[in-house]
Amino acid sequence: MSLKVENHVKEHSKLVRGDYWVLRTIATYCKDDGTGAWPSLITLSNDTRISIRQVSRAIKKAEDKGELKVQSGAGSWGANLYQIIIPGLEKDRGRRYSNGYNRRSAAIPTDPNVYLKEYERRRGQTYGMHQAN
């Protein structure tokens, strides 16, 4: 859930009424950079309390206005993958920090053996297929 993206949609979206609420609901499922949302039409319908058909129209209208990008079948379990593309939100996408990680993965190490290496370093023993440093 991204309150940042939801607030950005609230301040900058040009959509009105149900179309606006569908976009704002999609924004709650996004990552902080506006990507990675895949709620189903039923979920969006339940959250916004409008019909599934109206949700479909709202998504199409948001896509036509350039505020939403839809990738059919690219989400989890073949769901549509949504990306909010309102200007001003793009500046956070792909931003790198001095340690080489992007903002979302700053705490996630890239080496799968990093936890094992740290354990070995503390214990002074080697358990994996690598040599402890």
N, CA, C and O atoms as a MOPAC input file, in Angstrom:
PM7 MOZYME 1SCF
protein

 N      0.82400 1    -1.18300 1     0.00000 1
 C      0.00000 1     0.00000 1     0.00000 1
 C      0.86500 1     1.24100 1     0.00000 1
 O      1.81800 1     1.35200 1     0.77000 1
 N      0.52300 1     2.16700 1    -0.86800 1
 C      1.32500 1     3.36800 1    -0.95100 1
 C      0.46700 1     4.60400 1    -0.73800 1
 O     -0.29800 1     5.01100 1    -1.61200 1
 N      0.60900 1     5.18000 1     0.41900 1
 C     -0.08500 1     6.42500 1     0.72000 1
 C      0.50100 1     7.56700 1    -0.10900 1
 O     -0.20300 1     8.51100 1    -0.46800 1
 N      1.79600 1     7.47000 1    -0.40800 1
 C      2.46200 1     8.49700 1    -1.21400 1
 C      1.84200 1     8.59000 1    -2.61000 1
 O      1.54100 1     9.68700 1    -3.08000 1
 N      1.65000 1     7.45600 1    -3.27000 1
 C      1.06800 1     7.44600 1    -4.61600 1
 C     -0.39400 1     7.87100 1    -4.55600 1
 O     -0.86600 1     8.61000 1    -5.42000 1
 N     -1.10600 1     7.40900 1    -3.54200 1
 C     -2.51100 1     7.79200 1    -3.39600 1
 C     -2.64300 1     9.31000 1    -3.23900 1
 O     -3.51800 1     9.92000 1    -3.85400 1
 N     -1.79300 1     9.91600 1    -2.43200 1
 C     -1.82200 1    11.37300 1    -2.27100 1
 C     -1.43400 1    12.09300 1    -3.55300 1
 O     -1.97600 1    13.15400 1    -3.86300 1
 N     -0.49600 1    11.51700 1    -4.30000 1
 C     -0.08700 1    12.11400 1    -5.57100 1
 C     -1.25900 1    12.10100 1    -6.56500 1
 O     -1.48600 1    13.08300 1    -7.27100 1
 N     -1.98700 1    11.00600 1    -6.61600 1
 C     -3.17300 1    10.91400 1    -7.47400 1
 C     -4.21200 1    11.93300 1    -7.01700 1
 O     -4.83800 1    12.60300 1    -7.83800 1
 N     -4.38800 1    12.04400 1    -5.72200 1
 C     -5.36400 1    12.98800 1    -5.15800 1
 C     -5.05700 1    14.42600 1    -5.57400 1
 O     -5.97000 1    15.19900 1    -5.86400 1
 N     -3.78200 1    14.78100 1    -5.60100 1
 C     -3.38700 1    16.15500 1    -5.92000 1
 C     -3.30000 1    16.43800 1    -7.41300 1
 O     -3.54200 1    17.57100 1    -7.82800 1
 N     -2.95800 1    15.43300 1    -8.24700 1
 C     -2.62200 1    15.72000 1    -9.64100 1
 C     -3.51700 1    15.07500 1   -10.70000 1
 O     -3.37400 1    15.38500 1   -11.88200 1
 N     -4.41900 1    14.20300 1   -10.31800 1
 C     -5.24400 1    13.53300 1   -11.31700 1
 C     -6.27900 1    14.48200 1   -11.91000 1
 O     -6.83800 1    15.33100 1   -11.21600 1
 N     -6.52400 1    14.32000 1   -13.21000 1
 C     -7.52500 1    15.12400 1   -13.91200 1
 C     -8.84800 1    14.37400 1   -14.06000 1
 O     -9.80300 1    14.90900 1   -14.62300 1
 N     -8.91100 1    13.14900 1   -13.56200 1
 C    -10.12700 1    12.35200 1   -13.66400 1
 C    -11.17000 1    12.81900 1   -12.63900 1
 O    -10.82900 1    13.45700 1   -11.64300 1
 N    -12.43300 1    12.49700 1   -12.89500 1
 C    -13.50500 1    12.90000 1   -11.99100 1
 C    -14.37900 1    11.70100 1   -11.62700 1
 O    -14.36900 1    10.67600 1   -12.30900 1
 N    -15.12300 1    11.85000 1   -10.55400 1
 C    -16.11200 1    10.88300 1   -10.07100 1
 C    -15.56500 1     9.45700 1    -9.97100 1
 O    -14.50400 1     9.24200 1    -9.38400 1
 N    -16.27100 1     8.49800 1   -10.53100 1
 C    -15.89500 1     7.08900 1   -10.40600 1
 C    -14.54400 1     6.76300 1   -11.00700 1
 O    -13.82000 1     5.90900 1   -10.49600 1
 N    -14.20000 1     7.44700 1   -12.10300 1
 C    -12.89700 1     7.21600 1   -12.74400 1
 C    -11.76000 1     7.57100 1   -11.78600 1
 O    -10.76400 1     6.85500 1   -11.68200 1
 N    -11.93400 1     8.68900 1   -11.09700 1
 C    -10.95200 1     9.14000 1   -10.11400 1
 C    -10.81900 1     8.12900 1    -8.98000 1
 O     -9.70600 1     7.81400 1    -8.55800 1
 N    -11.94900 1     7.61700 1    -8.48200 1
 C    -11.90500 1     6.69000 1    -7.35200 1
 C    -11.28000 1     5.35500 1    -7.73200 1
 O    -10.61000 1     4.73000 1    -6.90900 1
 N    -11.48700 1     4.91800 1    -8.95100 1
 C    -10.84400 1     3.68000 1    -9.41100 1
 C     -9.32800 1     3.87700 1    -9.47100 1
 O     -8.56900 1     3.02200 1    -9.01400 1
 N     -8.89000 1     5.00400 1   -10.03600 1
 C     -7.45000 1     5.28100 1   -10.11600 1
 C     -6.84800 1     5.39900 1    -8.71600 1
 O     -5.76500 1     4.87300 1    -8.45700 1
 N     -7.53200 1     6.07300 1    -7.83600 1
 C     -7.02500 1     6.24300 1    -6.47700 1
 C     -6.96400 1     4.90300 1    -5.73500 1
 O     -6.05400 1     4.67100 1    -4.94000 1
 N     -7.93100 1     4.02800 1    -5.99700 1
 C     -7.90800 1     2.70500 1    -5.38100 1
 C     -6.75700 1     1.86800 1    -5.92500 1
 O     -6.09700 1     1.15700 1    -5.16800 1
 N     -6.51100 1     1.94500 1    -7.22700 1
 C     -5.34500 1     1.25400 1    -7.80600 1
 C     -4.06400 1     1.77200 1    -7.15900 1
 O     -3.14200 1     1.00100 1    -6.89400 1
 N     -4.01000 1     3.07500 1    -6.90700 1
 C     -2.83000 1     3.68800 1    -6.29100 1
 C     -2.54900 1     3.11100 1    -4.90700 1
 O     -1.39200 1     3.03300 1    -4.49600 1
 N     -3.58700 1     2.70900 1    -4.18800 1
 C     -3.35100 1     2.13300 1    -2.85800 1
 C     -2.66100 1     0.77700 1    -2.93600 1
 O     -2.03600 1     0.34500 1    -1.96700 1
 N     -2.76700 1     0.10200 1    -4.07500 1
 C     -2.13400 1    -1.20200 1    -4.25100 1
 C     -0.73200 1    -1.09800 1    -4.85400 1
 O     -0.04300 1    -2.11000 1    -4.97300 1
 N     -0.30200 1     0.09600 1    -5.23200 1
 C      0.99600 1     0.29300 1    -5.89000 1
 C      2.14400 1     0.34300 1    -4.90100 1
 O      1.95400 1     0.53900 1    -3.70000 1
 N      3.33900 1     0.15900 1    -5.43800 1
 C      4.55300 1     0.44900 1    -4.68500 1
 C      4.70900 1     1.96400 1    -4.63700 1
 O      3.92200 1     2.68400 1    -5.25200 1
 N      5.70400 1     2.45200 1    -3.92400 1
 C      5.89300 1     3.89300 1    -3.77500 1
 C      6.24500 1     4.60500 1    -5.07400 1
 O      6.12700 1     5.82800 1    -5.15400 1
 N      6.67600 1     3.86400 1    -6.09600 1
 C      7.00900 1     4.51000 1    -7.36700 1
 C      5.87000 1     4.42500 1    -8.38000 1
 O      6.03800 1     4.82000 1    -9.53400 1
 N      4.71000 1     3.91200 1    -7.95900 1
 C      3.54200 1     3.84800 1    -8.83700 1
 C      3.43500 1     2.58700 1    -9.66500 1
 O      2.55900 1     2.49700 1   -10.52500 1
 N      4.29100 1     1.61500 1    -9.43700 1
 C      4.27900 1     0.36700 1   -10.20400 1
 C      3.83000 1    -0.78900 1    -9.31200 1
 O      3.68800 1    -0.63600 1    -8.09900 1
 N      3.61000 1    -1.94300 1    -9.93500 1
 C      3.41400 1    -3.18200 1    -9.19500 1
 C      2.04900 1    -3.41900 1    -8.59000 1
 O      1.94500 1    -4.13200 1    -7.59200 1
 N      1.00100 1    -2.85300 1    -9.15300 1
 C     -0.35100 1    -3.09900 1    -8.64000 1
 C     -1.06400 1    -4.08300 1    -9.56000 1
 O     -1.00800 1    -3.93500 1   -10.78100 1
 N     -1.73800 1    -5.09300 1    -8.99000 1
 C     -2.50200 1    -6.01800 1    -9.81200 1
 C     -3.82600 1    -6.43200 1    -9.15700 1
 O     -4.14700 1    -7.62000 1    -9.12100 1
 N     -4.59400 1    -5.47200 1    -8.64300 1
 C     -5.89400 1    -5.85000 1    -8.08500 1
 C     -6.85100 1    -6.30100 1    -9.19200 1
 O     -6.79800 1    -5.78800 1   -10.30900 1
 N     -7.70600 1    -7.23900 1    -8.88400 1
 C     -8.67300 1    -7.72100 1    -9.87000 1
 C     -9.79800 1    -6.69800 1   -10.03900 1
 O     -9.95900 1    -5.79400 1    -9.21800 1
 N    -10.56500 1    -6.85400 1   -11.10700 1
 C    -11.71500 1    -5.97200 1   -11.32600 1
 C    -12.73000 1    -6.13100 1   -10.19800 1
 O    -13.37800 1    -5.16300 1    -9.79800 1
 N    -12.86400 1    -7.34300 1    -9.69300 1
 C    -13.79200 1    -7.58000 1    -8.58100 1
 C    -13.32700 1    -6.84200 1    -7.33000 1
 O    -14.13600 1    -6.22900 1    -6.63300 1
 N    -12.03500 1    -6.89700 1    -7.04500 1
 C    -11.48700 1    -6.18200 1    -5.89200 1
 C    -11.71300 1    -4.68400 1    -6.03900 1
 O    -12.13600 1    -4.01800 1    -5.09400 1
 N    -11.42800 1    -4.15200 1    -7.23600 1
 C    -11.63500 1    -2.72300 1    -7.46100 1
 C    -13.11200 1    -2.36100 1    -7.34900 1
 O    -13.46000 1    -1.30300 1    -6.82500 1
 N    -13.97200 1    -3.24000 1    -7.84100 1
 C    -15.40800 1    -3.00100 1    -7.74700 1
 C    -15.86500 1    -2.97800 1    -6.29200 1
 O    -16.64800 1    -2.11200 1    -5.90300 1
 N    -15.38900 1    -3.90800 1    -5.50000 1
 C    -15.75000 1    -3.94800 1    -4.07800 1
 C    -15.20800 1    -2.74300 1    -3.32200 1
 O    -15.90300 1    -2.17400 1    -2.48000 1
 N    -13.97500 1    -2.35300 1    -3.61700 1
 C    -13.34700 1    -1.23200 1    -2.91600 1
 C    -13.99700 1     0.10700 1    -3.25300 1
 O    -14.13900 1     0.96900 1    -2.38500 1
 N    -14.39000 1     0.28000 1    -4.50900 1
 C    -14.96500 1     1.55800 1    -4.93900 1
 C    -16.48600 1     1.57800 1    -4.87600 1
 O    -17.10400 1     2.63700 1    -4.97900 1
 N    -17.08700 1     0.40000 1    -4.70600 1
 C    -18.54800 1     0.24500 1    -4.65000 1
 C    -19.23700 1     0.69000 1    -5.94300 1
 O    -20.31700 1     1.28100 1    -5.91900 1
 N    -18.58900 1     0.39400 1    -7.06200 1
 C    -19.20900 1     0.59700 1    -8.36800 1
 C    -19.13700 1    -0.71400 1    -9.13900 1
 O    -18.37300 1    -1.60700 1    -8.77300 1
 N    -19.91900 1    -0.83600 1   -10.19600 1
 C    -20.00300 1    -2.10300 1   -10.92400 1
 C    -18.68600 1    -2.44800 1   -11.62200 1
 O    -17.85300 1    -1.57900 1   -11.88100 1
 N    -18.52300 1    -3.73500 1   -11.91700 1
 C    -17.32600 1    -4.20600 1   -12.61200 1
 C    -17.22400 1    -3.55000 1   -13.98600 1
 O    -16.13400 1    -3.16800 1   -14.41300 1
 N    -18.34200 1    -3.42100 1   -14.67000 1
 C    -18.35800 1    -2.78100 1   -15.99000 1
 C    -17.90700 1    -1.33000 1   -15.89400 1
 O    -17.15500 1    -0.85700 1   -16.74600 1
 N    -18.35700 1    -0.62400 1   -14.87100 1
 C    -17.94600 1     0.77400 1   -14.69500 1
 C    -16.45900 1     0.86300 1   -14.33700 1
 O    -15.78200 1     1.80700 1   -14.74400 1
 N    -15.95300 1    -0.10500 1   -13.58600 1
 C    -14.51600 1    -0.15300 1   -13.27400 1
 C    -13.72500 1    -0.31700 1   -14.56700 1
 O    -12.71200 1     0.35300 1   -14.76900 1
 N    -14.18800 1    -1.20900 1   -15.44100 1
 C    -13.51200 1    -1.40300 1   -16.73300 1
 C    -13.49100 1    -0.12100 1   -17.54600 1
 O    -12.46800 1     0.22000 1   -18.14000 1
 N    -14.60300 1     0.58700 1   -17.57800 1
 C    -14.65900 1     1.86600 1   -18.30500 1
 C    -13.71800 1     2.90200 1   -17.69300 1
 O    -13.04600 1     3.64800 1   -18.40600 1
 N    -13.68200 1     2.93500 1   -16.36200 1
 C    -12.81900 1     3.89300 1   -15.67600 1
 C    -11.34100 1     3.61500 1   -15.96700 1
 O    -10.55900 1     4.54600 1   -16.15900 1
 N    -10.96200 1     2.33800 1   -15.99700 1
 C     -9.57800 1     1.96900 1   -16.30800 1
 C     -9.24100 1     2.38900 1   -17.73000 1
 O     -8.16500 1     2.93500 1   -17.97800 1
 N    -10.14000 1     2.14300 1   -18.65300 1
 C     -9.93500 1     2.53700 1   -20.05000 1
 C     -9.80200 1     4.05400 1   -20.17300 1
 O     -8.95200 1     4.54900 1   -20.91200 1
 N    -10.64700 1     4.78800 1   -19.44500 1
 C    -10.60000 1     6.24800 1   -19.49800 1
 C     -9.28600 1     6.78400 1   -18.90200 1
 O     -8.69300 1     7.71600 1   -19.44600 1
 N     -8.84000 1     6.20000 1   -17.79700 1
 C     -7.57000 1     6.60800 1   -17.18500 1
 C     -6.39800 1     6.31000 1   -18.11400 1
 O     -5.43500 1     7.07300 1   -18.19200 1
 N     -6.50300 1     5.18400 1   -18.81600 1
 C     -5.45600 1     4.81900 1   -19.78400 1
 C     -5.46200 1     5.79200 1   -20.96600 1
 O     -4.39900 1     6.20300 1   -21.43200 1
 N     -6.64000 1     6.16000 1   -21.45000 1
 C     -6.75700 1     7.10600 1   -22.56100 1
 C     -6.25500 1     8.49800 1   -22.19500 1
 O     -5.70100 1     9.20400 1   -23.03700 1
 N     -6.44900 1     8.89200 1   -20.93100 1
 C     -5.98200 1    10.21100 1   -20.46100 1
 C     -4.48700 1    10.21400 1   -20.14500 1
 O     -3.91000 1    11.27200 1   -19.89300 1
 N     -3.85500 1     9.03900 1   -20.15800 1
 C     -2.42000 1     8.95800 1   -19.92000 1
 C     -2.02100 1     8.91500 1   -18.46200 1
 O     -0.86000 1     9.16900 1   -18.14000 1
 N     -2.94900 1     8.60000 1   -17.56600 1
 C     -2.63500 1     8.54800 1   -16.13900 1
 C     -2.39700 1     7.12400 1   -15.63500 1
 O     -1.97100 1     6.92900 1   -14.49700 1
 N     -2.67100 1     6.13800 1   -16.47900 1
 C     -2.54300 1     4.74000 1   -16.08700 1
 C     -2.02200 1     3.93000 1   -17.26500 1
 O     -2.42600 1     4.13600 1   -18.40900 1
 N     -1.12100 1     3.00900 1   -16.96400 1
 C     -0.62800 1     2.07200 1   -17.97400 1
 C     -1.05200 1     0.67700 1   -17.54200 1
 O     -0.84100 1     0.28700 1   -16.39400 1
 N     -1.65100 1    -0.07500 1   -18.46300 1
 C     -2.14300 1    -1.41700 1   -18.16500 1
 C     -1.39400 1    -2.42800 1   -19.01800 1
 O     -1.31500 1    -2.28400 1   -20.23800 1
 N     -0.84100 1    -3.46000 1   -18.36800 1
 C     -0.19900 1    -4.56500 1   -19.07100 1
 C     -1.05300 1    -5.80400 1   -18.81700 1
 O     -1.05800 1    -6.35100 1   -17.71400 1
 N     -1.76700 1    -6.23500 1   -19.83800 1
 C     -2.69300 1    -7.36400 1   -19.69000 1
 C     -1.95900 1    -8.65800 1   -19.37100 1
 O     -1.02100 1    -9.03700 1   -20.07200 1
 N     -2.38600 1    -9.32900 1   -18.31600 1
 C     -1.84700 1   -10.63200 1   -17.94600 1
 C     -0.43900 1   -10.63000 1   -17.39200 1
 O      0.15300 1   -11.69900 1   -17.24800 1
 N      0.12400 1    -9.47200 1   -17.07600 1
 C      1.51200 1    -9.41000 1   -16.61000 1
 C      1.64300 1    -9.46400 1   -15.09200 1
 O      2.75600 1    -9.55500 1   -14.57400 1
 N      0.53000 1    -9.41100 1   -14.37700 1
 C      0.57200 1    -9.42900 1   -12.91700 1
 C      0.56600 1   -10.83400 1   -12.35300 1
 O      0.70600 1   -11.81500 1   -13.08400 1
 N      0.40600 1   -10.91600 1   -11.05900 1
 C      0.35500 1   -12.19700 1   -10.37600 1
 C     -0.86200 1   -12.99900 1   -10.82400 1
 O     -1.96500 1   -12.45900 1   -10.91500 1
 N     -0.66500 1   -14.27500 1   -11.10000 1
 C     -1.71700 1   -15.18900 1   -11.51100 1
 C     -2.41500 1   -14.71700 1   -12.78800 1
 O     -3.60500 1   -14.97300 1   -12.97100 1
 N     -1.69700 1   -14.04000 1   -13.65900 1
 C     -2.24900 1   -13.61100 1   -14.93200 1
 C     -3.14800 1   -12.39500 1   -14.85700 1
 O     -3.85500 1   -12.09200 1   -15.81800 1
 N     -3.13600 1   -11.69400 1   -13.73800 1
 C     -3.93800 1   -10.47800 1   -13.59400 1
 C     -3.29600 1    -9.33400 1   -14.36800 1
 O     -2.12000 1    -9.39700 1   -14.72900 1
 N     -4.06800 1    -8.30500 1   -14.61600 1
 C     -3.51400 1    -7.10600 1   -15.25800 1
 C     -2.57600 1    -6.40200 1   -14.29500 1
 O     -2.83500 1    -6.34200 1   -13.09300 1
 N     -1.48600 1    -5.87000 1   -14.82800 1
 C     -0.52500 1    -5.12800 1   -14.02700 1
 C     -0.71400 1    -3.65100 1   -14.32100 1
 O     -0.69400 1    -3.23800 1   -15.48100 1
 N     -0.89700 1    -2.85400 1   -13.27900 1
 C     -1.17500 1    -1.42800 1   -13.43100 1
 C      0.01300 1    -0.58900 1   -12.98600 1
 O      0.74000 1    -0.94900 1   -12.06000 1
 N      0.19300 1     0.54000 1   -13.66900 1
 C      1.24800 1     1.48600 1   -13.32200 1
 C      0.67200 1     2.90000 1   -13.41700 1
 O      0.15000 1     3.29000 1   -14.46100 1
 N      0.76800 1     3.65500 1   -12.34000 1
 C      0.32100 1     5.04500 1   -12.32700 1
 C      1.40500 1     5.87400 1   -13.00800 1
 O      2.57400 1     5.79400 1   -12.62700 1
 N      1.03300 1     6.66700 1   -14.00900 1
 C      2.04000 1     7.44900 1   -14.74700 1
 C      1.71000 1     8.93400 1   -14.75500 1
 O      1.89400 1     9.60300 1   -15.77200 1
 N      1.23300 1     9.44800 1   -13.65100 1
 C      0.97300 1    10.88100 1   -13.51600 1
 C      2.30700 1    11.60200 1   -13.38100 1
 O      3.16600 1    11.15800 1   -12.61900 1
 N      2.50300 1    12.71800 1   -14.11100 1
 C      3.76900 1    13.44800 1   -14.02900 1
 C      4.13600 1    13.81500 1   -12.59100 1
 O      3.27900 1    14.17400 1   -11.78400 1
 N      5.43000 1    13.71300 1   -12.29600 1
 C      5.93200 1    14.01600 1   -10.96300 1
 C      6.22100 1    12.76500 1   -10.15700 1
 O      6.97200 1    12.81000 1    -9.18300 1
 N      5.63100 1    11.65400 1   -10.55400 1
 C      5.83700 1    10.39600 1    -9.84400 1
 C      7.03600 1     9.64100 1   -10.40300 1
 O      7.62900 1     8.81700 1    -9.70700 1
 N      7.39800 1     9.91800 1   -11.66100 1
 C      8.47300 1     9.17800 1   -12.33000 1
 C      9.84500 1     9.42700 1   -11.72800 1
 O     10.74100 1     8.59500 1   -11.87300 1
 N     10.02600 1    10.55900 1   -11.05200 1
 C     11.36800 1    10.88800 1   -10.56500 1
 C     11.90700 1     9.87600 1    -9.55200 1
 O     13.12000 1     9.79900 1    -9.35700 1
 N     11.03000 1     9.09500 1    -8.90100 1
 C     11.49100 1     8.09300 1    -7.94300 1
 C     11.78400 1     6.74600 1    -8.58800 1
 O     12.43400 1     5.90400 1    -7.96800 1
 N     11.32300 1     6.51700 1    -9.81400 1
 C     11.50600 1     5.21700 1   -10.45400 1
 C     12.96400 1     4.98400 1   -10.81900 1
 O     13.58700 1     5.81300 1   -11.48200 1
 N     13.49800 1     3.86500 1   -10.38700 1
 C     14.84900 1     3.48800 1   -10.75200 1
 C     15.92700 1     4.32300 1   -10.09700 1
 O     17.08800 1     4.23900 1   -10.49500 1
 N     15.58600 1     5.11200 1    -9.12100 1
 C     16.56000 1     5.96300 1    -8.46600 1
 C     17.53800 1     5.10100 1    -7.68300 1
 O     17.13400 1     4.21000 1    -6.93600 1
 N     18.79500 1     5.36600 1    -7.85500 1
 C     19.83100 1     4.57700 1    -7.18400 1
 C     20.45600 1     5.38500 1    -6.06200 1
 O     20.57900 1     6.60700 1    -6.14600 1
 N     20.83900 1     4.69900 1    -5.04300 1
 C     21.52500 1     5.31300 1    -3.92500 1
 C     23.00500 1     4.96100 1    -3.99500 1
 O     23.41100 1     4.12700 1    -4.80400 1
 N     23.79800 1     5.58600 1    -3.16200 1
 C     25.24500 1     5.42100 1    -3.23100 1
 C     25.69200 1     3.98000 1    -2.99900 1
 O     26.77700 1     3.60000 1    -3.43700 1
 N     24.87800 1     3.17200 1    -2.32000 1
 C     25.27300 1     1.78900 1    -2.06500 1
 C     24.94200 1     0.85900 1    -3.22700 1
 O     25.19600 1    -0.34200 1    -3.13200 1
 N     24.37300 1     1.38300 1    -4.33700 1
 C     24.08700 1     0.57900 1    -5.51000 1
 C     22.71300 1    -0.05500 1    -5.53400 1
 O     22.32900 1    -0.67300 1    -6.52600 1
 N     21.97000 1     0.09300 1    -4.45300 1
 C     20.61200 1    -0.45100 1    -4.39900 1
 C     19.61400 1     0.62100 1    -4.82100 1
 O     19.89200 1     1.81600 1    -4.71600 1
 N     18.46200 1     0.19000 1    -5.29400 1
 C     17.41200 1     1.18900 1    -5.47300 1
 C     16.67000 1     1.30500 1    -4.14900 1
 O     16.90200 1     0.51600 1    -3.23300 1
 N     15.78500 1     2.27900 1    -4.04900 1
 C     15.15000 1     2.59300 1    -2.78200 1
 C     14.36300 1     1.42000 1    -2.21500 1
 O     14.39000 1     1.19800 1    -1.00400 1
 N     13.65700 1     0.65700 1    -3.06300 1
 C     12.81300 1    -0.43200 1    -2.58100 1
 C     13.62900 1    -1.62300 1    -2.07900 1
 O     13.17300 1    -2.35700 1    -1.20300 1
 N     14.82900 1    -1.82000 1    -2.62300 1
 C     15.59300 1    -3.00000 1    -2.24300 1
 C     16.81200 1    -2.66400 1    -1.39600 1
 O     17.75400 1    -3.45500 1    -1.33000 1
 N     16.80900 1    -1.51500 1    -0.75500 1
 C     17.97700 1    -1.08300 1     0.00300 1
 C     18.32700 1    -2.05300 1     1.12800 1
 O     19.49800 1    -2.18000 1     1.48400 1
 N     17.34400 1    -2.73200 1     1.68800 1
 C     17.60700 1    -3.64800 1     2.79100 1
 C     17.74600 1    -5.09600 1     2.33400 1
 O     17.98200 1    -5.98000 1     3.15700 1
 N     17.60400 1    -5.34900 1     1.04600 1
 C     17.64600 1    -6.71700 1     0.54500 1
 C     19.00100 1    -6.96800 1    -0.11400 1
 O     19.30500 1    -6.34800 1    -1.13300 1
 N     19.81700 1    -7.85400 1     0.43600 1
 C     21.12300 1    -8.12200 1    -0.16200 1
 C     20.97500 1    -8.88700 1    -1.48000 1
 O     20.03900 1    -9.66500 1    -1.66100 1
 N     21.92000 1    -8.64700 1    -2.39600 1
 C     21.86700 1    -9.31600 1    -3.69300 1
 C     22.47000 1   -10.70900 1    -3.66600 1
 O     22.09400 1   -11.55300 1    -4.48000 1
 N     23.39300 1   -10.97200 1    -2.75700 1
 C     24.03400 1   -12.28100 1    -2.66000 1
 C     23.18300 1   -13.21400 1    -1.79700 1
 O     22.93600 1   -12.90700 1    -0.63100 1
 N     22.72700 1   -14.35100 1    -2.34400 1
 C     21.87400 1   -15.24300 1    -1.55400 1
 C     22.58900 1   -15.87800 1    -0.36700 1
 O     21.94100 1   -16.34700 1     0.56800 1
 N     23.91000 1   -15.89500 1    -0.39600 1
 C     24.66200 1   -16.51000 1     0.70300 1
 C     25.07100 1   -15.51300 1     1.78100 1
 O     25.82700 1   -15.86500 1     2.68700 1
 N     24.58600 1   -14.27500 1     1.70000 1
 C     25.04400 1   -13.25000 1     2.62100 1
 C     24.71000 1   -13.60300 1     4.07600 1
 O     25.51600 1   -13.34000 1     4.96900 1
 N     23.54300 1   -14.19100 1     4.32800 1
 C     23.19400 1   -14.54800 1     5.69900 1
 C     24.05900 1   -15.68700 1     6.20200 1
 O     24.48600 1   -15.68900 1     7.35700 1
 N     24.31800 1   -16.66000 1     5.33000 1
 C     25.17600 1   -17.77500 1     5.69900 1
 C     26.59700 1   -17.29200 1     5.96100 1
 O     27.24000 1   -17.72900 1     6.91500 1
 N     27.08500 1   -16.39400 1     5.11500 1
 C     28.43600 1   -15.85300 1     5.30500 1
 C     28.53800 1   -15.10600 1     6.63000 1
 O     29.53100 1   -15.23800 1     7.34500 1
 N     27.51700 1   -14.32700 1     6.95500 1
 C     27.53400 1   -13.58100 1     8.21900 1
 C     27.50200 1   -14.54100 1     9.41100 1
 O     28.19100 1   -14.31900 1    10.40700 1
 N     26.70700 1   -15.60000 1     9.31100 1
 C     26.64500 1   -16.59300 1    10.37700 1
 C     28.01300 1   -17.27100 1    10.55200 1
 O     28.49400 1   -17.45300 1    11.67000 1
 N     28.61900 1   -17.63500 1     9.42400 1
 C     29.92800 1   -18.28500 1     9.47700 1
 C     30.98500 1   -17.35100 1    10.04900 1
 O     31.85500 1   -17.76900 1    10.81200 1
 N     30.89800 1   -16.09400 1     9.67300 1
 C     31.87300 1   -15.12700 1    10.17100 1
 C     31.77100 1   -15.01700 1    11.69100 1
 O     32.78700 1   -14.94100 1    12.38100 1
 N     30.56600 1   -15.00900 1    12.20000 1
 C     30.37900 1   -14.88900 1    13.64000 1
 C     30.75800 1   -16.16900 1    14.38200 1
 O     31.27400 1   -16.10900 1    15.49800 1
 N     30.51000 1   -17.30800 1    13.77600 1
 C     30.79200 1   -18.59100 1    14.41400 1
 C     32.20600 1   -19.09700 1    14.14100 1
 O     32.71800 1   -19.93900 1    14.87900 1
 N     32.84100 1   -18.58500 1    13.08100 1
 C     34.17800 1   -19.03200 1    12.74500 1
 C     34.21500 1   -20.38100 1    12.05300 1
 O     35.25500 1   -21.04000 1    12.05400 1
 N     33.10500 1   -20.81200 1    11.46200 1
 C     33.02900 1   -22.09600 1    10.78200 1
 C     32.49900 1   -21.89300 1     9.38200 1
 O     31.87900 1   -20.87100 1     9.08600 1
 N     32.74600 1   -22.88400 1     8.50500 1
 C     32.25900 1   -22.84000 1     7.11500 1
 C     31.22100 1   -23.93800 1     6.94700 1
 O     31.50000 1   -25.10300 1     7.23000 1
 N     30.00700 1   -23.57200 1     6.48000 1
 C     28.93600 1   -24.53600 1     6.26700 1
 C     28.57200 1   -24.66900 1     4.79200 1
 O     28.08300 1   -25.72000 1     4.37900 1
 N     28.79400 1   -23.64000 1     3.99500 1
 C     28.35200 1   -23.66000 1     2.60700 1
 C     29.43300 1   -24.14900 1     1.67400 1
 O     30.39500 1   -24.78200 1     2.10900 1
 N     29.28300 1   -23.86000 1     0.39000 1
 C     30.22500 1   -24.30300 1    -0.62900 1
 C     31.27600 1   -23.23000 1    -0.91300 1
 O     32.01800 1   -23.34500 1    -1.88800 1
 N     31.35000 1   -22.21000 1    -0.09600 1
 C     32.30400 1   -21.13700 1    -0.31200 1
 C     33.24700 1   -21.06700 1     0.89500 1
 O     32.99800 1   -21.66800 1     1.94100 1
 N     34.29300 1   -20.34200 1     0.72000 1
 C     35.23800 1   -20.14000 1     1.81200 1
 C     34.85100 1   -18.87300 1     2.56900 1
 O     34.55800 1   -17.84600 1     1.95700 1
 N     34.84900 1   -18.94400 1     3.88900 1
 C     34.54800 1   -17.77300 1     4.71000 1
 C     35.70300 1   -16.79100 1     4.60800 1
 O     36.87100 1   -17.18100 1     4.59100 1
 N     35.35900 1   -15.51600 1     4.54200 1
 C     36.39900 1   -14.46800 1     4.44800 1
 C     36.82100 1   -14.01700 1     5.81900 1
 O     37.68200 1   -13.14600 1     5.94400 1

